């Protein structure tokens, strides 16, 4: 099998081998070595809060937080050396997270851990580090920006219909990969006395605790244990539903606790399961529209739903779920991954994504979307949902509007009243945690920029209604609230809400992601560990939603233009690989951001055509968003300059060669995300049949001999045409990803990844060859992650311990030899605990003080037997390919006449830390030298 060096069962518990015990079979153990990498050799302990448990066939890396980590939507991730180790499973206590080290995740660790120090282990969630508290300096108070001009139409005003609320509960359903059935429960809010068919808005909540009993007694189980009740997260959008219903829409909010309680094991975080659930509900609504008498009472009392006009609204992981449902409604997923197998009898006209996750980073390009980004999100704090805008550029035909709406001072939870303290049935909390004594200047509870729960929810309702009015009713008058035109909805006051957008007929893009050249600035990488290439320094005070990390430590083609100047008049020129056309546009729209809390950055904007004629379009002034080191406030504002000056100058707008930005401030920094030709209006969306790519996962046995080539299952489906995707292949040895651009066609195998597997009879670990896929142009991606797992099928070796020098004179080292019955393909570890021995015992004064400190962190005084020293363990690691290693205990000589002293080791149980029944055991003795 492929060698898996430095990996194996954690030394923290595999075998505490000792003395001259008989051989012990390791058939119940997986290979050792992980903790050996971190702790063997010099005895350095794991960082505070970390430990290794599980032993046997289920070793686990465990981290425990000092404060509760609420069950939320962002994934908790273990990282080392800047790269992803894996996504741990949360325990019921809200503090503990466990990452299995067997099977494919052991292979992912190979090559990563040797390069990382113990302190290099990190815990992240939504762009925020959980296992370290940064030193925070006092920050000045931040004031909100001035309000924008009011829009002509305010979608947050209630309509003229009274509303009616009801619920339905259907039989639970089974979804692929989920052992327990998932509920089919929903709350319906509809207009009273509305005639004709009415558009349907479906809401899907995010990932939250699932069950509760009383104050502080919540959990993530499913089904709920006896004596506990499901948390009604689906009832948290009643305010939004009632506003929409008053305006004539039928609304339904569905429950997804059954997914939340089981999605920890889903490779995609539960996106496909949520899509299945959404479409199962939509299928029922389609049935009821055709046969109203069969509908539940809450549906019968509502106007008949118009399934040709469906808006999907998703919060957090629910946002990623409805994005996937929109995709699956256009291009069906593989049947074995899907929980819905019927016809699509509905049309998704748009989506609203509230603080969404985007683990796959593959938005649907041809379905319009509005993404609400909460500026004080304490859960999905990197605001990765920006990818639903940025990630659509050049992928589809550009006709669909993709808007990002940044709500200054909003947190993650308060868009759902059932996640809001004082409004919820179950215990709830503010997800933005304020460090004691260090209130955040932007998001602290008393900050001028922070929104109350009521104001935040009202702003959310208003912008959901704006999306419904634009996408379902086709009312272009609300577009300026969403597309960067700089208007506000008074109903959302006093919230400060900003927007930018791509698509909707924008033309002639200056995209840093393509073959562009830059002078006077830097073409920087959104995600890259190199400080020279990265767009934002690691020590920047805050983060950028545009640079949210994915699963690889670097990405190809995801870039921006970074500008830095120290004098006014410094130009930066951006030249695309080929001329762009701005014909028919009335303005040039630029998405640019400057550092948070800065004011008055001025840039002149000019264009040059292919004949060399240059025209200055005008000047833009940019202010940074209110921000702190804990916010993702490096977010682009949309600014526009009219193209009239270009026409007056005789510039050929159909053939523009370059864009130039010239500083008019004395010094500053700015980042250009893109620039487009813009004109007012919302064009009709053209939905194209794009090839769909889904990556699967398969498992094969290693075998005893020979070489076989397997392929990672990559399915390309669709009705024709071709597109491009970028395929990332993660090396199971180094953990690094390589990528290639692939043209895909339905039924083709161009994206397949061959994996060569060599069989042998040597014991090793399972190895996972992981593949990730992103859409680039003219294609969509469903299941973005998969691979080939090679299972080791060889029996475990036996391990023995023989004395080399088990009886020595003081001042000389005690030695034992740990031996394997045969060489294996991984490091094998042994762990020893000191046990009471025949008196007198070897004491803390009989070993070097430095050795004692390195092994346990303890001091020799007061003198005590080694068996009484807390945390004193011995480690031995047998490197892959070798069969033995010596275990040593040094001693010191003294001038004190004393009796022969003894020492004893026993194997410890990996779960309890206590001596294992029938485990290995050894003794040694030290003679007086006088």
CORPEGI-V542038 format. One record per residue. N is the residue number from 0. SS is DSSP state (alpha for helix, beta for strand, coil for the rest). PSI is psi in radians with two decimals (NA if undefined). Layout:
# CORPEGI-V542038
N:SS:PSI ; N:SS:PSI
This chain:
# CORPEGI-V542038
0:coil:2.82 ; 1:coil:2.35 ; 2:coil:2.44 ; 3:coil:1.21 ; 4:coil:2.64 ; 5:coil:0.27 ; 6:coil:2.67 ; 7:coil:-2.79 ; 8:coil:2.46 ; 9:coil:2.38 ; 10:coil:-0.36 ; 11:coil:-0.13 ; 12:coil:0.05 ; 13:coil:-1.19 ; 14:coil:2.14 ; 15:coil:1.67 ; 16:coil:2.53 ; 17:coil:2.93 ; 18:coil:-2.67 ; 19:coil:0.83 ; 20:coil:2.74 ; 21:coil:2.84 ; 22:coil:2.53 ; 23:beta:2.20 ; 24:beta:2.49 ; 25:coil:0.54 ; 26:coil:-0.42 ; 27:coil:0.16 ; 28:coil:2.62 ; 29:coil:2.92 ; 30:coil:2.63 ; 31:coil:2.98 ; 32:coil:-0.35 ; 33:alpha:-0.95 ; 34:alpha:-0.47 ; 35:alpha:-0.68 ; 36:alpha:-0.70 ; 37:alpha:-0.50 ; 38:alpha:-0.24 ; 39:coil:2.91 ; 40:coil:-1.24 ; 41:coil:0.04 ; 42:coil:0.24 ; 43:coil:2.25 ; 44:coil:2.89 ; 45:coil:2.78 ; 46:coil:2.79 ; 47:coil:2.39 ; 48:coil:-0.20 ; 49:beta:2.57 ; 50:beta:2.95 ; 51:beta:2.32 ; 52:beta:-3.13 ; 53:coil:-0.77 ; 54:coil:-2.86 ; 55:coil:-2.33 ; 56:coil:0.10 ; 57:coil:1.05 ; 58:coil:2.57 ; 59:beta:2.44 ; 60:beta:2.22 ; 61:beta:2.35 ; 62:beta:2.39 ; 63:beta:2.22 ; 64:coil:2.55 ; 65:coil:-0.36 ; 66:coil:2.74 ; 67:coil:2.47 ; 68:coil:1.81 ; 69:coil:2.58 ; 70:coil:2.03 ; 71:coil:-2.87 ; 72:coil:-0.62 ; 73:coil:2.52 ; 74:coil:2.43 ; 75:beta:2.26 ; 76:beta:2.41 ; 77:beta:2.30 ; 78:beta:2.68 ; 79:beta:2.45 ; 80:coil:0.44 ; 81:coil:0.02 ; 82:beta:2.72 ; 83:beta:2.22 ; 84:beta:-0.76 ; 85:beta:3.04 ; 86:coil:1.94 ; 87:coil:2.84 ; 88:beta:2.27 ; 89:beta:2.53 ; 90:coil:2.93 ; 91:coil:-0.32 ; 92:coil:-0.15 ; 93:coil:0.02 ; 94:coil:-0.52 ; 95:beta:2.42 ; 96:beta:2.32 ; 97:beta:2.28 ; 98:beta:1.96 ; 99:beta:2.40 ; 100:coil:0.11 ; 101:coil:-3.14 ; 102:alpha:-2.38 ; 103:alpha:-0.50 ; 104:alpha:-0.48 ; 105:alpha:-0.72 ; 106:alpha:-0.60 ; 107:alpha:-0.48 ; 108:alpha:-0.43 ; 109:coil:2.29 ; 110:coil:-0.35 ; 111:coil:-0.86 ; 112:alpha:-0.66 ; 113:alpha:-0.44 ; 114:alpha:-0.11 ; 115:coil:2.52 ; 116:coil:2.85 ; 117:alpha:-0.69 ; 118:alpha:-0.17 ; 119:alpha:-0.20 ; 120:coil:2.29 ; 121:beta:2.69 ; 122:beta:2.18 ; 123:beta:2.68 ; 124:beta:2.07 ; 125:coil:0.63 ; 126:coil:0.08 ; 127:beta:2.31 ; 128:beta:2.31 ; 129:coil:-0.42 ; 130:coil:0.16 ; 131:coil:2.42 ; 132:coil:2.07 ; 133:coil:2.54 ; 134:coil:2.23 ; 135:coil:2.24 ; 136:coil:2.77 ; 137:coil:2.36 ; 138:coil:2.47 ; 139:coil:2.72 ; 140:coil:2.56 ; 141:coil:2.36 ; 142:coil:2.57 ; 143:coil:2.68 ; 144:coil:2.87 ; 145:coil:2.60 ; 146:coil:2.58 ; 147:coil:2.86 ; 148:beta:2.59 ; 149:beta:2.49 ; 150:coil:2.73 ; 151:coil:-0.52 ; 152:coil:2.35 ; 153:coil:1.84 ; 154:coil:-0.13 ; 155:coil:-0.07 ; 156:coil:2.32 ; 157:coil:2.59 ; 158:coil:-2.95 ; 159:coil:0.02 ; 160:coil:2.44 ; 161:coil:2.79 ; 162:beta:2.74 ; 163:beta:2.41 ; 164:beta:2.37 ; 165:beta:3.05 ; 166:beta:2.80 ; 167:beta:2.65 ; 168:beta:2.09 ; 169:beta:3.10 ; 170:beta:2.46 ; 171:beta:2.80 ; 172:beta:2.75 ; 173:coil:2.37 ; 174:coil:2.52 ; 175:coil:2.31 ; 176:coil:-0.04 ; 177:coil:2.00 ; 178:coil:-0.54 ; 179:coil:2.55 ; 180:coil:2.66 ; 181:beta:2.40 ; 182:beta:2.65 ; 183:beta:1.37 ; 184:beta:2.53 ; 185:beta:2.75 ; 186:beta:2.32 ; 187:beta:2.28 ; 188:beta:2.18 ; 189:beta:2.79 ; 190:beta:2.55 ; 191:coil:2.34 ; 192:coil:0.47 ; 193:coil:2.29 ; 194:coil:2.71 ; 195:coil:-3.14 ; 196:coil:2.58 ; 197:beta:2.45 ; 198:beta:2.66 ; 199:beta:2.28 ; 200:beta:2.12 ; 201:beta:2.27 ; 202:beta:2.45 ; 203:beta:2.10 ; 204:coil:3.00 ; 205:coil:-2.86 ; 206:coil:2.12 ; 207:coil:2.92 ; 208:coil:2.61 ; 209:coil:-0.50 ; 210:beta:2.69 ; 211:beta:2.79 ; 212:beta:-0.77 ; 213:beta:-2.97 ; 214:coil:2.16 ; 215:coil:-0.06 ; 216:beta:1.47 ; 217:beta:2.83 ; 218:beta:3.02 ; 219:coil:0.44 ; 220:coil:2.76 ; 221:coil:2.26 ; 222:coil:2.90 ; 223:coil:2.48 ; 224:coil:2.79 ; 225:coil:2.37 ; 226:coil:-0.07 ; 227:coil:2.82 ; 228:beta:2.62 ; 229:beta:2.45 ; 230:coil:2.22 ; 231:coil:1.06 ; 232:alpha:-0.51 ; 233:alpha:-0.24 ; 234:alpha:0.09 ; 235:alpha:-0.07 ; 236:alpha:0.37 ; 237:alpha:-0.63 ; 238:alpha:-0.77 ; 239:alpha:-0.75 ; 240:alpha:-0.73 ; 241:alpha:-0.65 ; 242:alpha:-0.83 ; 243:alpha:-0.73 ; 244:alpha:-0.64 ; 245:alpha:-0.38 ; 246:coil:0.04 ; 247:coil:0.14 ; 248:coil:2.55 ; 249:beta:2.37 ; 250:beta:2.59 ; 251:beta:2.35 ; 252:beta:2.13 ; 253:beta:2.62 ; 254:coil:2.54 ; 255:coil:0.53 ; 256:alpha:-0.61 ; 257:alpha:-0.49 ; 258:alpha:-0.77 ; 259:alpha:-0.63 ; 260:coil:-0.05 ; 261:coil:-0.08 ; 262:alpha:0.00 ; 263:alpha:-0.44 ; 264:alpha:-0.09 ; 265:coil:2.27 ; 266:coil:-0.50 ; 267:coil:0.22 ; 268:coil:0.19 ; 269:coil:0.17 ; 270:alpha:-0.77 ; 271:alpha:-0.66 ; 272:alpha:-0.72 ; 273:alpha:-0.69 ; 274:alpha:-0.77 ; 275:alpha:-0.76 ; 276:alpha:-0.77 ; 277:alpha:-0.81 ; 278:alpha:-0.48 ; 279:alpha:-0.72 ; 280:alpha:-0.78 ; 281:alpha:-0.64 ; 282:alpha:-0.68 ; 283:alpha:-0.72 ; 284:alpha:-0.60 ; 285:alpha:-0.71 ; 286:alpha:-0.82 ; 287:alpha:-0.54 ; 288:alpha:-0.58 ; 289:alpha:-0.57 ; 290:coil:1.33 ; 291:alpha:-0.53 ; 292:alpha:-0.36 ; 293:alpha:-0.06 ; 294:coil:2.69 ; 295:coil:2.82 ; 296:alpha:-0.73 ; 297:alpha:-0.52 ; 298:alpha:-0.67 ; 299:alpha:-0.59 ; 300:coil:-0.19 ; 301:coil:2.76 ; 302:coil:2.72 ; 303:coil:2.35 ; 304:beta:2.42 ; 305:beta:1.73 ; 306:beta:-0.03 ; 307:beta:-0.11 ; 308:beta:1.58 ; 309:beta:2.29 ; 310:beta:2.26 ; 311:beta:2.23 ; 312:beta:2.12 ; 313:beta:2.40 ; 314:beta:2.17 ; 315:coil:-2.13 ; 316:alpha:-0.40 ; 317:alpha:-0.54 ; 318:alpha:-0.81 ; 319:alpha:-0.58 ; 320:alpha:-0.75 ; 321:alpha:-0.50 ; 322:alpha:-0.77 ; 323:alpha:-0.63 ; 324:alpha:-0.66 ; 325:alpha:-0.74 ; 326:alpha:-0.82 ; 327:alpha:-0.39 ; 328:alpha:-0.38 ; 329:alpha:-0.67 ; 330:coil:1.95 ; 331:coil:2.51 ; 332:coil:2.96 ; 333:coil:2.37 ; 334:alpha:-0.60 ; 335:alpha:-0.24 ; 336:alpha:-0.15 ; 337:coil:2.54 ; 338:coil:-0.02 ; 339:coil:2.27 ; 340:coil:0.31 ; 341:coil:-3.04 ; 342:coil:2.69 ; 343:coil:1.94 ; 344:coil:0.60 ; 345:coil:2.85 ; 346:coil:2.11 ; 347:beta:1.99 ; 348:beta:-0.26 ; 349:beta:2.91 ; 350:beta:2.63 ; 351:beta:2.16 ; 352:beta:2.00 ; 353:beta:1.98 ; 354:coil:0.84 ; 355:coil:2.72 ; 356:coil:2.80 ; 357:coil:1.10 ; 358:coil:-0.68 ; 359:coil:-0.32 ; 360:coil:0.75 ; 361:coil:1.37 ; 362:coil:2.83 ; 363:coil:2.01 ; 364:coil:-0.50 ; 365:coil:0.28 ; 366:coil:2.08 ; 367:coil:2.62 ; 368:beta:2.65 ; 369:beta:2.15 ; 370:beta:2.09 ; 371:beta:2.10 ; 372:beta:1.94 ; 373:beta:2.08 ; 374:coil:-0.36 ; 375:coil:0.61 ; 376:coil:2.07 ; 377:coil:0.02 ; 378:coil:-1.30 ; 379:coil:1.17 ; 380:coil:-0.26 ; 381:coil:-0.06 ; 382:coil:0.81 ; 383:alpha:-0.28 ; 384:alpha:-0.27 ; 385:alpha:-0.44 ; 386:alpha:-0.43 ; 387:alpha:-0.28 ; 388:alpha:-1.09 ; 389:alpha:-0.63 ; 390:coil:-0.08 ; 391:coil:-0.25 ; 392:coil:2.21 ; 393:coil:0.01 ; 394:coil:-0.84 ; 395:coil:-2.74 ; 396:coil:-0.06 ; 397:coil:0.12 ; 398:coil:-0.41 ; 399:coil:2.41 ; 400:coil:2.30 ; 401:beta:1.93 ; 402:beta:2.49 ; 403:beta:2.29 ; 404:beta:1.96 ; 405:beta:2.05 ; 406:beta:1.82 ; 407:coil:2.27 ; 408:coil:0.05 ; 409:coil:2.46 ; 410:coil:-2.96 ; 411:coil:-0.76 ; 412:alpha:-0.55 ; 413:alpha:-0.01 ; 414:alpha:-0.24 ; 415:coil:2.04 ; 416:alpha:-0.41 ; 417:alpha:-0.01 ; 418:alpha:0.26 ; 419:coil:2.14 ; 420:coil:2.43 ; 421:coil:-0.21 ; 422:coil:-0.34 ; 423:coil:2.69 ; 424:coil:-0.65 ; 425:coil:2.90 ; 426:coil:2.47 ; 427:coil:2.93 ; 428:coil:2.85 ; 429:coil:2.13 ; 430:coil:-0.32 ; 431:coil:1.91 ; 432:coil:2.18 ; 433:coil:2.20 ; 434:beta:2.30 ; 435:coil:2.25 ; 436:coil:-0.09 ; 437:beta:1.18 ; 438:coil:2.45 ; 439:coil:2.34 ; 440:coil:-0.30 ; 441:coil:-0.74 ; 442:coil:-0.02 ; 443:coil:2.67 ; 444:coil:-0.49 ; 445:coil:0.13 ; 446:coil:2.55 ; 447:coil:-0.42 ; 448:coil:-0.21 ; 449:coil:2.39 ; 450:coil:2.52 ; 451:coil:2.88 ; 452:alpha:-0.73 ; 453:alpha:-0.79 ; 454:alpha:-0.66 ; 455:alpha:-0.81 ; 456:alpha:-0.65 ; 457:alpha:-0.70 ; 458:alpha:-0.74 ; 459:alpha:-0.79 ; 460:alpha:-0.74 ; 461:alpha:-0.77 ; 462:alpha:-0.43 ; 463:alpha:-0.76 ; 464:alpha:-0.59 ; 465:alpha:-0.75 ; 466:alpha:-0.74 ; 467:alpha:-0.73 ; 468:alpha:-0.60 ; 469:alpha:-0.83 ; 470:alpha:-0.60 ; 471:coil:-0.71 ; 472:coil:-0.23 ; 473:coil:0.48 ; 474:coil:1.75 ; 475:alpha:-0.22 ; 476:alpha:-0.34 ; 477:alpha:-0.17 ; 478:alpha:-0.72 ; 479:alpha:-0.31 ; 480:alpha:-0.34 ; 481:coil:-0.38 ; 482:coil:0.33 ; 483:coil:0.22 ; 484:coil:-0.07 ; 485:coil:0.69 ; 486:beta:2.78 ; 487:beta:2.74 ; 488:coil:1.99 ; 489:alpha:-0.50 ; 490:alpha:-0.41 ; 491:alpha:-0.09 ; 492:coil:2.54 ; 493:coil:0.25 ; 494:coil:2.45 ; 495:coil:2.00 ; 496:beta:2.19 ; 497:beta:2.73 ; 498:beta:2.72 ; 499:beta:2.97 ; 500:beta:2.84 ; 501:beta:2.97 ; 502:coil:-2.72 ; 503:coil:0.73 ; 504:coil:0.08 ; 505:coil:2.47 ; 506:beta:2.88 ; 507:beta:0.91 ; 508:beta:2.35 ; 509:beta:1.72 ; 510:beta:2.06 ; 511:coil:-0.22 ; 512:coil:-0.29 ; 513:coil:-2.77 ; 514:coil:1.18 ; 515:coil:2.57 ; 516:beta:2.62 ; 517:beta:2.29 ; 518:beta:2.50 ; 519:coil:0.07 ; 520:coil:-2.96 ; 521:beta:2.28 ; 522:beta:1.87 ; 523:beta:2.77 ; 524:beta:2.33 ; 525:coil:-0.67 ; 526:coil:1.88 ; 527:coil:2.32 ; 528:coil:-0.25 ; 529:coil:2.12 ; 530:coil:-0.52 ; 531:coil:-0.49 ; 532:coil:-0.47 ; 533:beta:2.62 ; 534:coil:-0.61 ; 535:coil:2.23 ; 536:coil:2.63 ; 537:coil:-0.47 ; 538:coil:0.25 ; 539:coil:2.52 ; 540:coil:1.43 ; 541:coil:-3.06 ; 542:coil:2.99 ; 543:coil:2.22 ; 544:alpha:-0.48 ; 545:alpha:-0.32 ; 546:alpha:0.45 ; 547:coil:2.37 ; 548:coil:2.65 ; 549:coil:-2.55 ; 550:coil:-0.19 ; 551:coil:2.73 ; 552:coil:-0.12 ; 553:coil:2.65 ; 554:coil:2.45 ; 555:coil:2.37 ; 556:coil:0.01 ; 557:coil:1.77 ; 558:beta:2.99 ; 559:beta:3.03 ; 560:beta:2.06 ; 561:beta:2.29 ; 562:beta:2.39 ; 563:beta:2.31 ; 564:beta:2.72 ; 565:coil:0.10 ; 566:coil:2.67 ; 567:coil:2.58 ; 568:coil:0.11 ; 569:coil:2.03 ; 570:beta:2.62 ; 571:beta:2.27 ; 572:beta:2.30 ; 573:beta:2.07 ; 574:beta:1.95 ; 575:beta:2.91 ; 576:beta:-0.47 ; 577:beta:2.73 ; 578:beta:2.64 ; 579:beta:2.71 ; 580:coil:2.24 ; 581:coil:0.32 ; 582:coil:2.39 ; 583:coil:-0.18 ; 584:coil:2.66 ; 585:coil:-0.25 ; 586:beta:2.80 ; 587:beta:2.12 ; 588:beta:2.17 ; 589:beta:2.41 ; 590:beta:1.94 ; 591:beta:2.50 ; 592:beta:2.69 ; 593:coil:2.91 ; 594:coil:2.53 ; 595:coil:2.60 ; 596:coil:0.15 ; 597:coil:2.74 ; 598:coil:2.53 ; 599:coil:0.52 ; 600:beta:2.18 ; 601:beta:2.35 ; 602:beta:2.34 ; 603:beta:2.48 ; 604:beta:2.20 ; 605:beta:2.71 ; 606:beta:2.60 ; 607:beta:2.31 ; 608:beta:3.13 ; 609:coil:-0.28 ; 610:coil:-0.09 ; 611:coil:-0.05 ; 612:coil:2.36 ; 613:beta:2.48 ; 614:beta:2.28 ; 615:beta:2.16 ; 616:beta:-0.59 ; 617:beta:-2.98 ; 618:beta:2.45 ; 619:beta:2.59 ; 620:beta:2.28 ; 621:beta:2.38 ; 622:coil:2.52 ; 623:coil:2.72 ; 624:coil:2.72 ; 625:coil:2.26 ; 626:coil:2.82 ; 627:coil:3.11 ; 628:coil:-0.18 ; 629:coil:0.05 ; 630:coil:2.76 ; 631:coil:1.34 ; 632:coil:0.01 ; 633:coil:1.31 ; 634:coil:2.40 ; 635:coil:2.30 ; 636:beta:2.57 ; 637:beta:2.19 ; 638:beta:2.59 ; 639:beta:2.53 ; 640:beta:2.34 ; 641:beta:2.60 ; 642:coil:0.08 ; 643:alpha:-0.70 ; 644:alpha:-0.59 ; 645:alpha:-0.72 ; 646:alpha:-0.73 ; 647:alpha:-0.57 ; 648:coil:-0.07 ; 649:coil:0.34 ; 650:coil:2.43 ; 651:coil:1.67 ; 652:coil:-0.33 ; 653:coil:-0.12 ; 654:coil:1.27 ; 655:beta:2.24 ; 656:beta:-0.71 ; 657:beta:2.79 ; 658:beta:2.37 ; 659:beta:2.31 ; 660:beta:2.17 ; 661:beta:2.20 ; 662:beta:2.41 ; 663:coil:0.09 ; 664:coil:2.72 ; 665:coil:-0.62 ; 666:coil:2.85 ; 667:beta:-3.10 ; 668:beta:2.64 ; 669:beta:2.74 ; 670:beta:2.20 ; 671:beta:2.12 ; 672:beta:-0.73 ; 673:beta:2.99 ; 674:beta:2.51 ; 675:beta:2.70 ; 676:beta:2.33 ; 677:beta:2.55 ; 678:coil:2.71 ; 679:coil:2.67 ; 680:coil:2.82 ; 681:coil:1.77 ; 682:coil:2.79 ; 683:coil:2.46 ; 684:coil:2.26 ; 685:coil:1.94 ; 686:coil:2.12 ; 687:coil:2.64 ; 688:coil:1.64 ; 689:coil:2.56 ; 690:beta:2.46 ; 691:beta:2.35 ; 692:beta:2.30 ; 693:beta:2.23 ; 694:beta:2.29 ; 695:coil:-3.12 ; 696:beta:2.37 ; 697:beta:2.75 ; 698:beta:2.35 ; 699:beta:2.73 ; 700:beta:2.55 ; 701:coil:-0.73 ; 702:coil:2.91 ; 703:coil:-0.33 ; 704:coil:2.97 ; 705:coil:3.03 ; 706:beta:2.27 ; 707:beta:2.57 ; 708:beta:2.17 ; 709:beta:2.92 ; 710:beta:2.37 ; 711:beta:2.22 ; 712:coil:1.93 ; 713:beta:2.01 ; 714:beta:2.24 ; 715:beta:2.03 ; 716:beta:3.03 ; 717:coil:-3.03 ; 718:coil:0.28 ; 719:coil:3.05 ; 720:coil:3.04 ; 721:beta:2.83 ; 722:beta:-3.12 ; 723:beta:2.43 ; 724:beta:2.77 ; 725:beta:2.17 ; 726:beta:2.14 ; 727:beta:2.24 ; 728:beta:2.11 ; 729:beta:2.13 ; 730:coil:2.14 ; 731:coil:-0.19 ; 732:coil:-0.84 ; 733:coil:-0.34 ; 734:coil:-0.02 ; 735:coil:2.63 ; 736:beta:2.39 ; 737:beta:2.71 ; 738:beta:2.78 ; 739:beta:2.59 ; 740:beta:2.22 ; 741:beta:2.34 ; 742:beta:2.22 ; 743:beta:2.60 ; 744:beta:2.56 ; 745:coil:2.30 ; 746:coil:-0.13 ; 747:coil:2.98 ; 748:coil:0.41 ; 749:coil:-0.46 ; 750:coil:-0.01 ; 751:coil:2.56 ; 752:beta:1.98 ; 753:beta:2.49 ; 754:beta:2.15 ; 755:beta:2.22 ; 756:beta:2.14 ; 757:beta:2.18 ; 758:coil:2.64 ; 759:coil:3.12 ; 760:coil:0.33 ; 761:coil:2.41 ; 762:coil:2.43 ; 763:coil:-2.82 ; 764:coil:2.83 ; 765:coil:2.61 ; 766:beta:2.30 ; 767:beta:2.13 ; 768:beta:1.78 ; 769:beta:2.52 ; 770:beta:2.37 ; 771:beta:2.57 ; 772:beta:2.43 ; 773:beta:2.49 ; 774:beta:2.48 ; 775:beta:-0.87 ; 776:beta:2.25 ; 777:coil:0.52 ; 778:beta:2.81 ; 779:beta:2.72 ; 780:beta:2.28 ; 781:coil:-1.54 ; 782:coil:1.85 ; 783:coil:-0.20 ; 784:beta:2.35 ; 785:beta:-2.74 ; 786:beta:-2.89 ; 787:beta:2.15 ; 788:beta:2.16 ; 789:beta:1.99 ; 790:beta:2.25 ; 791:coil:2.30 ; 792:coil:0.41 ; 793:coil:2.58 ; 794:coil:2.65 ; 795:coil:2.63 ; 796:coil:3.03 ; 797:beta:2.71 ; 798:beta:2.36 ; 799:beta:2.88 ; 800:beta:2.17 ; 801:beta:2.54 ; 802:beta:2.39 ; 803:beta:-0.79 ; 804:beta:1.37 ; 805:coil:-0.03 ; 806:beta:1.87 ; 807:beta:2.89 ; 808:beta:2.51 ; 809:coil:2.48 ; 810:coil:-0.28 ; 811:coil:2.69 ; 812:coil:2.51 ; 813:beta:2.47 ; 814:beta:2.46 ; 815:beta:2.72 ; 816:beta:2.13 ; 817:beta:2.18 ; 818:beta:2.39 ; 819:beta:2.64 ; 820:coil:-0.34 ; 821:coil:2.73 ; 822:coil:2.64 ; 823:coil:3.03 ; 824:coil:0.17 ; 825:coil:2.81 ; 826:coil:2.44 ; 827:beta:2.33 ; 828:beta:2.70 ; 829:beta:2.46 ; 830:beta:2.33 ; 831:beta:2.46 ; 832:beta:2.46 ; 833:beta:2.41 ; 834:coil:2.75 ; 835:coil:2.41 ; 836:coil:3.09 ; 837:coil:2.26 ; 838:coil:2.62 ; 839:coil:2.58 ; 840:beta:2.70 ; 841:coil:2.35 ; 842:beta:3.13 ; 843:coil:-0.32 ; 844:coil:-0.09 ; 845:coil:-0.02 ; 846:coil:2.73 ; 847:coil:2.41 ; 848:alpha:-0.64 ; 849:alpha:-0.68 ; 850:alpha:-0.77 ; 851:alpha:-0.75 ; 852:alpha:-0.75 ; 853:alpha:-0.61 ; 854:alpha:-0.61 ; 855:alpha:-0.27 ; 856:coil:0.09 ; 857:coil:2.82 ; 858:coil:2.77 ; 859:coil:-0.59 ; 860:coil:2.45 ; 861:coil:2.61 ; 862:coil:2.35 ; 863:coil:2.77 ; 864:beta:2.59 ; 865:alpha:-0.51 ; 866:alpha:-0.20 ; 867:alpha:0.04 ; 868:coil:2.09 ; 869:coil:2.35 ; 870:coil:0.27 ; 871:coil:1.90 ; 872:beta:2.81 ; 873:beta:2.52 ; 874:beta:2.55 ; 875:beta:2.27 ; 876:beta:2.14 ; 877:beta:1.94 ; 878:coil:2.66 ; 879:coil:2.37 ; 880:coil:-0.29 ; 881:coil:2.90 ; 882:coil:-0.07 ; 883:beta:2.82 ; 884:beta:2.60 ; 885:beta:2.48 ; 886:beta:2.26 ; 887:beta:2.42 ; 888:beta:1.91 ; 889:coil:2.66 ; 890:coil:2.87 ; 891:coil:2.59 ; 892:coil:2.69 ; 893:coil:3.07 ; 894:coil:0.24 ; 895:coil:2.20 ; 896:coil:2.20 ; 897:coil:2.92 ; 898:coil:2.93 ; 899:coil:2.32 ; 900:beta:2.63 ; 901:beta:2.81 ; 902:beta:2.64 ; 903:beta:2.45 ; 904:beta:2.56 ; 905:beta:2.58 ; 906:coil:2.43 ; 907:beta:2.60 ; 908:coil:2.30 ; 909:coil:-0.51 ; 910:coil:-0.71 ; 911:coil:-0.37 ; 912:coil:0.11 ; 913:coil:2.82 ; 914:beta:2.40 ; 915:coil:2.34 ; 916:coil:2.21 ; 917:coil:0.18 ; 918:coil:3.08 ; 919:coil:2.69 ; 920:beta:2.56 ; 921:beta:2.73 ; 922:beta:2.80 ; 923:beta:2.89 ; 924:beta:2.63 ; 925:beta:2.17 ; 926:beta:2.62 ; 927:coil:2.43 ; 928:coil:-0.21 ; 929:coil:NA
